[in-house]
Amino acid sequence: MLLNLSIKNYALIEDLNLDFSDGFTVISGETGAGKSIIINSIELLTGSRADISSIRSGCSVCTIGGTFEFKNSKISDFLNNLSIEAPDSTVLIRRVIENTGKSKAYINDFPVNVSTLSKLGGLLIDFHSQDEKHSLLDSQTQLLILDARTPETAPLLEKSAALYGQVKDLKAKLEAINLSDADRERKLDLYSFQLQEINDANLEQGEEEKLEAELPKLKNAEKIANLSNEAISLLHSGDSDALNAILKAKKNIETINSLGADASEALSLIEQSYYQAEEAYREIENILSKTDLNPEKLNAALERAELIKKLKKKYGTAIADILSYRDSIETELKNISGFKENTEKLEKELAAKTGELTDICEKISLARKKSATVFCANVQKNLTELEIKNALFEISFMQKEPAADGYDSIEFMFCANKGEKILPLRACASGGELSRVLLAIETSSGLQSDQTTIFDEIDTGTGGKTGEKIGEKLKELSKNKQLFAITHLAQVAAFAKTHIKIYKETENERTYTKARILSENEHIEEIARMISGEKITPAAIEHAKQLINKN
C-alpha cells in the first residue's frame, strides 16, 4: 500500500507531501484544480513516460517519491533478483526528471531503468482509468480471481503442480536419450574414453593437497640434507662446536659465581641455551633422517601433479568436480547403453503421469466451472446495481495443454447491451463503463491484496443514484485493499474514510496546486460544495451530513 507521496516542482505543484492510510481515500476538487497531477505523479512512479514540459516553470528538475509497504512475495522476489534490500518490507521509489530531457529512476536509492520500474509498479499499483492497462484484463489474473472463489481447487492445484513437474522431468529424460544412432555412438565413445581416463587416474580426495605439501620437500631434498649436515657439524662435531663452547662458558660463570659475584641469572640463562641448542641438534638430525634423496619419487610426484592438472582442465576445477563428472557420465553411459529399455520405461511412466495430471486438471476444471456460475451471477448483480442493467457477463473456458495450473484457459466476456455479441472484456468495454465493470468484478472476487487500486473518475456519466452505489461498492472493496478514487460526485465522496482536497492558490502572481487531508467538518463542507457549487448553502450542508450518516 502507498504510505507517502512527495512531489517537488511538478506541473503546478511546488512542494507537496501527503501521508496515506488504508481503506478508501477520495480525491476531489474543482475542475482544473490539479487532481490529475496527483495521479500522473503516481503513474511516473510506476514507470510511465516522463515529459520535461511537466517540470514546473522556472525549475530545472522535478522529483517525485513514493513509499510503499508490501507483503506480496512476488515483490520480495523481484527486489531480491535485483539485489535490492527492502528493510521492514518497505520500498521507496524516486523519479527525477531534468529539463535536459534526462530521467532517472531509483528503487531504495538503487538506480534502475524505466522498464524495471514499470514491472515493480505493476505489482504495487493497479490503475482503473480510461487509458490504462488493467491487471483484471489479463487472462492469468482472471484465472487467479476465479481460483480464489474456488477454494476446493487449492489442494488439487498443489497436486497438478507436482505432477506437471514430474511430467516435465520425464520428457527431458526422454529427449536426452532419444538420440540418433550416430549421436549415440559418438557419445558412447566419448563417455567411455573419459570414464576410462578418470578411472585409470585412481584419484583420491585430498591427494592434491598432500602433493602440494610434499613436492617442495622432494624438490629441495639435496639442499635440505646439505644444510642439515652443516648445522649438525656447527652444533656438535668436536671441541670447537657450539655445544662445547656453551659448556666452557657455563664453567666460567660457575667459577665467577663461586668467587662472590652474583652470576646466578647468567648461569640460569646459559644452562637454558645449552638445553635449547641440544634440542635443536636433535631436531635437525631428525629432519635429516626424514629427508628423502629419491629422484624417482620426485619424478613420480611431478608426473602425478601434472596428470591432476590435465584432468582439472578437462573435467573440473578440483578433484571433487572430476569425480562428480565421472559419476554423471557413468549414469549417462548406462542410460545410453540401455536406451531401448529406458525409453520404454520412461514412456510408460510419462503416459501414467500425464494421465494422472489430466485427471486432476479435469477435476480442477469442473470445480472452476461450477464456481464460475456463482461468480458470474454475483458480477451480474453488481453490474445491475451499478446501473449497467442490460449487461451480460460470462466466463469462456478453453482447453490448453495440461500444466501446473490445470488445462483451463479462461476469458472474461462482456456485453453492455442486449442483442449484441458477447466479446472478451478487454475488447468491448471502455471509459467509465469499464471502470464500473472492473469494480463489479473486484467486489465479487473478494480478493485481499496489498496492491493499491486507483479509480480515476469512475463516476463519469453517472447520476446520484448510481454514484451512491459506486461509493458503496468502493467502500466494500476497500476492506480488502487500499483504494483511491478521483470523483466529482458527493454520493461517492460520502463513503470515504479519508478525503483529500486538491485546490489552487495564487501567490505573488504565481499559481500553485495544493492538497490537504480534510478534517471531519471540512469533509462535510467539501461534500456540500460538490452538491451546490461554490456557494455552500445550509441545505447543502444538511444534505452532506445525511449522505455521510447514511454510510
DRENMITOR-397074 format. One record per residue (C-alpha): residue in one letter; x, y, z. Coordinates in steps of 0.1 Angstrom, whole numbers. Layout:
! DRENMITOR-397074
<node a, <X, Y, Z>> ...
This chain:
! DRENMITOR-397074
<node m, <0, 0, 0>> <node l, <11, 36, -6>> <node l, <22, 52, 26>> <node n, <36, 86, 14>> <node l, <38, 107, -17>> <node s, <61, 136, -22>> <node i, <61, 159, -52>> <node k, <85, 188, -60>> <node n, <83, 212, -89>> <node y, <59, 190, -109>> <node a, <33, 210, -131>> <node l, <17, 235, -107>> <node i, <29, 218, -76>> <node e, <59, 234, -59>> <node d, <63, 211, -28>> <node l, <37, 187, -16>> <node n, <39, 159, 9>> <node l, <10, 135, 17>> <node d, <7, 106, 41>> <node f, <-19, 80, 33>> <node s, <-38, 54, 53>> <node d, <-55, 21, 44>> <node g, <-91, 19, 33>> <node f, <-110, 42, 9>> <node t, <-95, 76, 1>> <node v, <-113, 101, -21>> <node i, <-96, 129, -40>> <node s, <-118, 158, -50>> <node g, <-115, 194, -62>> <node e, <-128, 218, -87>> <node t, <-123, 212, -124>> <node g, <-88, 222, -133>> <node a, <-76, 223, -97>> <node g, <-50, 196, -105>> <node k, <-64, 163, -94>> <node s, <-49, 146, -124>> <node i, <-14, 159, -114>> <node i, <-16, 136, -83>> <node i, <-25, 106, -104>> <node n, <1, 115, -131>> <node s, <28, 117, -105>> <node i, <19, 82, -91>> <node e, <20, 70, -127>> <node l, <55, 83, -131>> <node l, <65, 62, -100>> <node t, <52, 32, -118>> <node g, <72, 37, -150>> <node s, <51, 60, -172>> <node r, <69, 82, -198>> <node a, <84, 114, -184>> <node d, <78, 147, -201>> <node i, <100, 177, -195>> <node s, <70, 200, -201>> <node s, <56, 188, -168>> <node i, <85, 204, -149>> <node r, <73, 235, -130>> <node s, <80, 267, -149>> <node g, <113, 282, -139>> <node c, <127, 250, -124>> <node s, <154, 227, -138>> <node v, <144, 195, -122>> <node c, <113, 178, -106>> <node t, <114, 150, -81>> <node i, <86, 126, -72>> <node g, <89, 100, -44>> <node g, <66, 73, -30>> <node t, <70, 50, -1>> <node f, <51, 16, -3>> <node e, <46, -11, 22>> <node f, <42, -46, 9>> <node k, <35, -83, 19>> <node n, <34, -98, -16>> <node s, <62, -124, -20>> <node k, <64, -115, -57>> <node i, <76, -81, -48>> <node s, <102, -96, -24>> <node d, <114, -120, -51>> <node f, <115, -91, -76>> <node l, <137, -70, -53>> <node n, <159, -100, -44>> <node n, <166, -107, -80>> <node l, <179, -71, -83>> <node s, <199, -74, -50>> <node i, <179, -45, -36>> <node e, <173, -47, 2>> <node a, <138, -38, 15>> <node p, <140, -33, 53>> <node d, <107, -36, 71>> <node s, <91, -47, 38>> <node t, <90, -11, 25>> <node v, <102, 3, -8>> <node l, <110, 38, -17>> <node i, <106, 47, -54>> <node r, <120, 80, -66>> <node r, <118, 96, -101>> <node v, <139, 126, -111>> <node i, <132, 145, -144>> <node e, <156, 171, -156>> <node n, <149, 199, -181>> <node t, <178, 185, -202>> <node g, <155, 155, -211>> <node k, <172, 131, -187>> <node s, <150, 109, -165>> <node k, <164, 89, -135>> <node a, <147, 62, -115>> <node y, <156, 47, -81>> <node i, <143, 19, -60>> <node n, <155, 22, -24>> <node d, <182, 45, -38>> <node f, <193, 18, -63>> <node p, <194, 32, -99>> <node v, <171, 13, -123>> <node n, <158, 17, -158>> <node v, <122, 26, -165>> <node s, <113, -9, -177>> <node t, <123, -23, -143>> <node l, <103, 4, -126>> <node s, <73, -4, -147>> <node k, <74, -41, -137>> <node l, <76, -32, -100>> <node g, <49, -6, -104>> <node g, <25, -32, -119>> <node l, <29, -52, -87>> <node l, <23, -21, -64>> <node i, <-5, -1, -82>> <node d, <-35, -11, -103>> <node f, <-49, 19, -123>> <node h, <-85, 19, -134>> <node s, <-87, 48, -158>> <node q, <-97, 53, -194>> <node d, <-62, 50, -209>> <node e, <-46, 24, -186>> <node k, <-40, -14, -190>> <node h, <-58, -31, -162>> <node s, <-45, -62, -145>> <node l, <-81, -76, -145>> <node l, <-80, -77, -183>> <node d, <-51, -102, -181>> <node s, <-63, -138, -185>> <node q, <-38, -151, -159>> <node t, <-52, -126, -133>> <node q, <-87, -136, -143>> <node l, <-78, -172, -136>> <node l, <-64, -163, -102>> <node i, <-96, -145, -93>> <node l, <-117, -175, -103>> <node d, <-94, -198, -82>> <node a, <-98, -175, -52>> <node r, <-135, -181, -55>> <node t, <-130, -218, -58>> <node p, <-112, -229, -26>> <node e, <-115, -266, -34>> <node t, <-90, -261, -62>> <node a, <-61, -253, -38>> <node p, <-52, -289, -29>> <node l, <-58, -300, -65>> <node l, <-35, -273, -78>> <node e, <-8, -284, -55>> <node k, <-11, -319, -70>> <node s, <-12, -307, -105>> <node a, <19, -286, -100>> <node a, <38, -316, -86>> <node l, <26, -339, -114>> <node y, <34, -313, -140>> <node g, <70, -310, -126>> <node q, <73, -348, -129>> <node v, <59, -348, -165>> <node k, <85, -322, -175>> <node d, <113, -341, -159>> <node l, <103, -373, -177>> <node k, <100, -355, -210>> <node a, <135, -341, -206>> <node k, <149, -375, -198>> <node l, <133, -390, -229>> <node e, <146, -362, -250>> <node a, <181, -368, -236>> <node i, <182, -405, -246>> <node n, <163, -402, -279>> <node l, <194, -396, -299>> <node s, <202, -407, -335>> <node d, <223, -438, -338>> <node a, <253, -417, -349>> <node d, <250, -393, -319>> <node r, <245, -423, -296>> <node e, <277, -439, -308>> <node r, <297, -407, -306>> <node k, <285, -402, -270>> <node l, <293, -438, -261>> <node d, <328, -435, -275>> <node l, <334, -401, -258>> <node y, <320, -411, -224>> <node s, <337, -444, -224>> <node f, <371, -428, -231>> <node q, <365, -401, -204>> <node l, <354, -427, -179>> <node q, <385, -448, -186>> <node e, <408, -418, -183>> <node i, <394, -407, -150>> <node n, <393, -443, -135>> <node d, <429, -450, -146>> <node a, <440, -419, -127>> <node n, <427, -435, -95>> <node l, <421, -401, -79>> <node e, <416, -397, -42>> <node q, <400, -368, -23>> <node g, <427, -347, -6>> <node e, <457, -361, -26>> <node e, <463, -328, -44>> <node e, <468, -310, -11>> <node k, <492, -338, 0>> <node l, <512, -334, -32>> <node e, <514, -296, -28>> <node a, <528, -301, 7>> <node e, <552, -329, -4>> <node l, <567, -316, -36>> <node p, <587, -287, -22>> <node k, <605, -312, 2>> <node l, <612, -336, -26>> <node k, <625, -309, -50>> <node n, <648, -294, -23>> <node a, <659, -326, -6>> <node e, <696, -322, -15>> <node k, <697, -286, -2>> <node i, <679, -296, 29>> <node a, <704, -325, 35>> <node n, <735, -303, 30>> <node l, <722, -275, 52>> <node s, <712, -300, 79>> <node n, <747, -316, 79>> <node e, <763, -283, 82>> <node a, <741, -272, 111>> <node i, <748, -306, 129>> <node s, <785, -300, 124>> <node l, <784, -265, 138>> <node l, <763, -276, 168>> <node h, <782, -308, 178>> <node s, <812, -321, 160>> <node g, <842, -316, 182>> <node d, <860, -294, 207>> <node s, <852, -262, 189>> <node d, <814, -269, 183>> <node a, <787, -247, 197>> <node l, <776, -271, 225>> <node n, <812, -275, 238>> <node a, <816, -237, 237>> <node i, <785, -232, 258>> <node l, <797, -258, 284>> <node k, <830, -240, 287>> <node a, <812, -207, 292>> <node k, <790, -223, 318>> <node k, <820, -235, 338>> <node n, <835, -200, 338>> <node i, <802, -185, 350>> <node e, <800, -210, 378>> <node t, <835, -200, 389>> <node i, <826, -163, 388>> <node n, <796, -171, 410>> <node s, <818, -190, 435>> <node l, <842, -161, 438>> <node g, <814, -139, 453>> <node a, <799, -121, 422>> <node d, <762, -128, 417>> <node a, <761, -146, 384>> <node s, <731, -168, 391>> <node e, <709, -151, 364>> <node a, <736, -156, 338>> <node l, <741, -192, 349>> <node s, <704, -199, 345>> <node l, <704, -184, 310>> <node i, <735, -203, 298>> <node e, <720, -236, 311>> <node q, <688, -229, 292>> <node s, <708, -221, 260>> <node y, <727, -253, 263>> <node y, <695, -274, 266>> <node q, <679, -255, 237>> <node a, <709, -259, 214>> <node e, <710, -296, 223>> <node e, <673, -299, 214>> <node a, <679, -280, 181>> <node y, <707, -305, 173>> <node r, <684, -335, 178>> <node e, <656, -319, 157>> <node i, <679, -312, 128>> <node e, <692, -348, 130>> <node n, <655, -359, 128>> <node i, <649, -337, 97>> <node l, <680, -352, 81>> <node s, <668, -387, 87>> <node k, <635, -380, 70>> <node t, <649, -362, 40>> <node d, <643, -385, 10>> <node l, <670, -381, -17>> <node n, <650, -401, -42>> <node p, <648, -387, -78>> <node e, <624, -415, -88>> <node k, <599, -405, -61>> <node l, <603, -368, -71>> <node n, <596, -376, -108>> <node a, <566, -397, -98>> <node a, <551, -369, -77>> <node l, <557, -344, -106>> <node e, <540, -367, -131>> <node r, <511, -372, -107>> <node a, <507, -334, -102>> <node e, <508, -329, -140>> <node l, <481, -356, -145>> <node i, <458, -340, -120>> <node k, <463, -306, -136>> <node k, <455, -321, -170>> <node l, <423, -337, -157>> <node k, <412, -305, -140>> <node k, <414, -286, -173>> <node k, <391, -312, -189>> <node y, <367, -321, -162>> <node g, <366, -296, -133>> <node t, <384, -272, -111>> <node a, <390, -297, -83>> <node i, <393, -335, -77>> <node a, <358, -335, -62>> <node d, <344, -320, -95>> <node i, <363, -346, -116>> <node l, <348, -374, -95>> <node s, <314, -359, -97>> <node y, <316, -356, -135>> <node r, <328, -393, -136>> <node d, <296, -403, -117>> <node s, <274, -384, -141>> <node i, <289, -398, -173>> <node e, <287, -433, -158>> <node t, <250, -428, -153>> <node e, <247, -414, -189>> <node l, <265, -444, -203>> <node k, <241, -467, -185>> <node n, <212, -448, -199>> <node i, <226, -447, -235>> <node s, <236, -483, -234>> <node g, <202, -494, -223>> <node f, <183, -467, -241>> <node k, <156, -490, -255>> <node e, <147, -504, -221>> <node n, <149, -469, -206>> <node t, <128, -454, -233>> <node e, <101, -480, -229>> <node k, <101, -475, -191>> <node l, <101, -437, -193>> <node e, <73, -437, -219>> <node k, <51, -458, -197>> <node e, <59, -436, -167>> <node l, <52, -405, -187>> <node a, <19, -418, -200>> <node a, <8, -427, -165>> <node k, <18, -393, -150>> <node t, <2, -375, -179>> <node g, <-30, -394, -173>> <node e, <-29, -385, -136>> <node l, <-23, -349, -145>> <node t, <-51, -348, -170>> <node d, <-75, -364, -144>> <node i, <-65, -337, -118>> <node c, <-69, -310, -145>> <node e, <-104, -323, -152>> <node k, <-114, -321, -115>> <node i, <-100, -285, -113>> <node s, <-119, -275, -144>> <node l, <-152, -289, -131>> <node a, <-148, -271, -98>> <node r, <-139, -238, -117>> <node k, <-169, -241, -140>> <node k, <-192, -247, -110>> <node s, <-177, -217, -92>> <node a, <-179, -196, -124>> <node t, <-217, -199, -125>> <node v, <-220, -184, -90>> <node f, <-193, -158, -96>> <node c, <-209, -146, -129>> <node a, <-242, -142, -111>> <node n, <-226, -121, -85>> <node v, <-209, -99, -111>> <node q, <-242, -96, -130>> <node k, <-259, -85, -98>> <node n, <-232, -59, -91>> <node l, <-235, -46, -127>> <node t, <-272, -41, -123>> <node e, <-267, -22, -91>> <node l, <-241, 0, -109>> <node e, <-268, 8, -135>> <node i, <-254, -14, -163>> <node k, <-287, -32, -163>> <node n, <-288, -50, -197>> <node a, <-252, -62, -195>> <node l, <-241, -98, -198>> <node f, <-211, -112, -180>> <node e, <-198, -148, -187>> <node i, <-165, -167, -184>> <node s, <-153, -185, -215>> <node f, <-134, -218, -210>> <node m, <-109, -231, -235>> <node q, <-87, -261, -231>> <node k, <-49, -260, -234>> <node e, <-22, -285, -227>> <node p, <-23, -297, -191>> <node a, <0, -276, -169>> <node a, <7, -267, -133>> <node d, <-24, -245, -132>> <node g, <-47, -270, -150>> <node y, <-58, -271, -186>> <node d, <-82, -242, -185>> <node s, <-76, -210, -204>> <node i, <-103, -186, -194>> <node e, <-115, -152, -207>> <node f, <-139, -128, -190>> <node m, <-167, -120, -216>> <node f, <-189, -89, -215>> <node c, <-217, -73, -235>> <node a, <-232, -40, -224>> <node n, <-264, -41, -245>> <node k, <-290, -68, -252>> <node g, <-288, -83, -287>> <node e, <-252, -75, -291>> <node k, <-224, -101, -294>> <node i, <-206, -110, -262>> <node l, <-169, -103, -265>> <node p, <-138, -105, -244>> <node l, <-139, -78, -218>> <node r, <-107, -62, -230>> <node a, <-122, -57, -264>> <node c, <-156, -42, -257>> <node a, <-158, -21, -226>> <node s, <-142, 14, -224>> <node g, <-140, 45, -202>> <node g, <-162, 49, -172>> <node e, <-182, 19, -181>> <node l, <-151, -3, -180>> <node s, <-142, 11, -146>> <node r, <-176, 1, -133>> <node v, <-174, -33, -148>> <node l, <-140, -38, -131>> <node l, <-154, -26, -99>> <node a, <-182, -51, -101>> <node i, <-157, -79, -108>> <node e, <-133, -69, -80>> <node t, <-162, -66, -55>> <node s, <-174, -100, -65>> <node s, <-139, -115, -63>> <node g, <-133, -108, -26>> <node l, <-95, -109, -32>> <node q, <-74, -94, -4>> <node s, <-43, -76, -17>> <node d, <-17, -51, -6>> <node q, <-18, -37, -41>> <node t, <-32, -2, -43>> <node t, <-61, 4, -67>> <node i, <-68, 38, -82>> <node f, <-101, 46, -99>> <node d, <-99, 78, -120>> <node e, <-134, 93, -124>> <node i, <-152, 60, -122>> <node d, <-185, 81, -119>> <node t, <-182, 97, -153>> <node g, <-216, 99, -170>> <node t, <-235, 87, -139>> <node g, <-260, 103, -117>> <node g, <-267, 105, -79>> <node k, <-283, 71, -75>> <node t, <-256, 53, -95>> <node g, <-230, 73, -77>> <node e, <-243, 61, -43>> <node k, <-240, 25, -55>> <node i, <-205, 32, -68>> <node g, <-195, 47, -34>> <node e, <-210, 17, -16>> <node k, <-191, -8, -38>> <node l, <-158, 12, -34>> <node k, <-161, 12, 4>> <node e, <-168, -25, 3>> <node l, <-138, -32, -19>> <node s, <-116, -10, 3>> <node k, <-120, -36, 32>> <node n, <-96, -58, 12>> <node k, <-71, -33, -2>> <node q, <-61, 4, -2>> <node l, <-82, 22, -27>> <node f, <-82, 57, -42>> <node a, <-109, 74, -63>> <node i, <-110, 107, -80>> <node t, <-146, 118, -80>> <node h, <-169, 147, -88>> <node l, <-199, 131, -71>> <node a, <-208, 138, -35>> <node q, <-226, 104, -33>> <node v, <-192, 87, -39>> <node a, <-171, 110, -16>> <node a, <-195, 105, 13>> <node f, <-183, 69, 16>> <node a, <-146, 79, 21>> <node k, <-125, 71, 51>> <node t, <-100, 98, 41>> <node h, <-109, 128, 20>> <node i, <-81, 148, 2>> <node k, <-90, 181, -14>> <node i, <-70, 195, -43>> <node y, <-72, 232, -48>> <node k, <-53, 262, -63>> <node e, <-39, 293, -47>> <node t, <-23, 323, -63>> <node e, <7, 340, -45>> <node n, <29, 367, -59>> <node e, <13, 363, -93>> <node r, <21, 326, -94>> <node t, <-4, 297, -93>> <node y, <2, 267, -70>> <node t, <-17, 234, -68>> <node k, <-20, 223, -32>> <node a, <-36, 194, -13>> <node r, <-47, 187, 22>> <node i, <-64, 159, 41>> <node l, <-97, 172, 53>> <node s, <-110, 171, 89>> <node e, <-144, 159, 96>> <node n, <-160, 193, 93>> <node e, <-140, 201, 62>> <node h, <-151, 168, 47>> <node i, <-188, 178, 52>> <node e, <-181, 213, 37>> <node e, <-164, 197, 6>> <node i, <-193, 173, 0>> <node a, <-217, 203, 3>> <node r, <-196, 222, -23>> <node m, <-198, 192, -46>> <node i, <-236, 193, -42>> <node s, <-243, 230, -45>> <node g, <-212, 245, -61>> <node e, <-191, 274, -48>> <node k, <-219, 289, -28>> <node i, <-224, 264, 1>> <node t, <-259, 266, 14>> <node p, <-273, 254, 47>> <node a, <-294, 229, 28>> <node a, <-263, 215, 11>> <node i, <-246, 211, 44>> <node e, <-275, 192, 58>> <node h, <-277, 171, 27>> <node a, <-239, 163, 30>> <node k, <-244, 152, 66>> <node q, <-273, 130, 56>> <node l, <-251, 113, 29>> <node i, <-223, 107, 54>> <node n, <-246, 95, 81>> <node k, <-263, 72, 57>> <node n, <-230, 52, 54>> 
